[in-house]
């Protein structure tokens, strides 16, 4: 196994998050369960299937590029990505694909203040609600939020 820092560089997430995702997928989705083939040999492991999907997402890799690295053919790798994405949305969507709650926003504000040293800002300056009255006419819509108009 890789040291933690190398793992995070390669997978763009912590090892504990990765193993948690693999465990949940194994419990919730039959595709990720390890099964035997007709000869009694184990098929592709859930770790390899998740690795294939995450590497495709993290590095924008085509499935064919992973065939030698993971010993998995193109069609299986593509199927892993499809099943991974639909399963992740099904399992974790209610928690992570929703509008942030007040608690979430407060936690983000606190994290941002601790990291950057100034409070009360979640985005960049162009995401503030104030109008840019002093902005030159030529730049009128360039530095404002798109949902508020120019």
N, C-alpha and C positions, 0 to 999 in steps of 0.2 A: 504494500500500500504506500501511497505517497505521504510525505509529511503534510501537515494541515495547510501550510502556506502554499505549497505546490498544488494541493488538491483544490484550494479556492481559486488559484489562478487558472487551472484547467477547466473547472466546472462552473466557475462564476458563482459559487455558493459554498457554504460551510458543509463539512462532511455530515454533521448531525442533521442539517436540513435535507441533504440528499438521501441519507438513510431513512429519515422520517417519511419522505415522499415515496421511496421504494416500498417501505413497509405498508403504507396506506394503500398504494396501488395494488400490492399483492393481496391485501385483505378485501378490497372492494371490486377489483376487476379480474375476471377469470383469465383474460389474455396474459396478464403479468404473473400468474401462478406458474411455478415450475412443474412441468409434466414430463412423463416418459413417452418416448415414441414407441412404435410397434416392436422394436428390438429390446426395449427395456432401458435404453440409454436416455439420460436426461436431455431435454430440449434446451433451447437457449434460456439462460437464467434471467430472472427479473432485473438483476443488476446490469447485465449487458443490454437488455432492451431499454431500460431507462437511460443508460449511458448514451446509447445511440440517439435517442430522442433529444436529450439535453445538449449533446454536442451539435446536433443539427440546428437547434435553436440558438445556442450560445455563439456559434461561429458561422452561422448561415451556410452550413455545409450541405452539399447534396448527398443523398444517401449512398451513392456509388463511391464516394470518397472514403467511406468508413468500412468498406468490405474487407480489406486486408487487416485493418486495425482491430476490428471486432469480430472477424470471421463470420460475417452476416451478409447475405445477399441484398441486393438493391430493393427488391420488393418487400422483404421482411423488415428492412430498416425503415422504409416508407410507412409500412403498416404500424410499426412501433411508434413513429411520430404521430400518426393519426390517432391511434388508440390512447397514447399518452396525453395529447392535448384534450381530447374529449373527456377522458377520465379525470384529468386535473380540474377542468371546469366543473364537472359533475360533483367531485368530492370537495373541492376547496372554493368553488364559486360563491357560495352563500356568505363566506367570510371575507374573501378578498376582492370579489367583483361587485362591490356595493359602494354606495356613497359613504364617506368617512363619518363616523359618529363624533359627538362632541369629545368623547374620551380620546379617540384617535387623533383629532386635531390638536388637543392639548398636549398629547404625547409628542406629536410632530413639532409643535412650537418649542417644547422643552428641549428636545433633541437638537433642533436647529440653533437655539440660543446657546446651548452648551458647546456645540461644535464651532459656530461662527462668531459668537460673542455679542450678537445683537438680537433682541427679541422681536416677536410679532411678524415674521415674514416667512411665508412658505414657498414663494416663487421668486422670480426675478422682478426687477423694478417695473417691467412692462405689464405685470400682473396686478398692479395696485388699482384701486378704484378711483383714484383722483384723476382729473383731467389734466392734460399737458398743455396748458394755455400758452406757455412761452415757446412751444415747439414751432419751428419754421413751417410754413404752409407746405413746402415741398416734402416734408417728412411727416405730414399730418397723420397718416394711417400706419406708418411704419413702426411706431413705438407705442402702440396701444393694444389693449386686449382685443382679440378678434370677436369675442362674444358681446362686446359693448359698442362696436362700431368705431369709426374714425373720430 
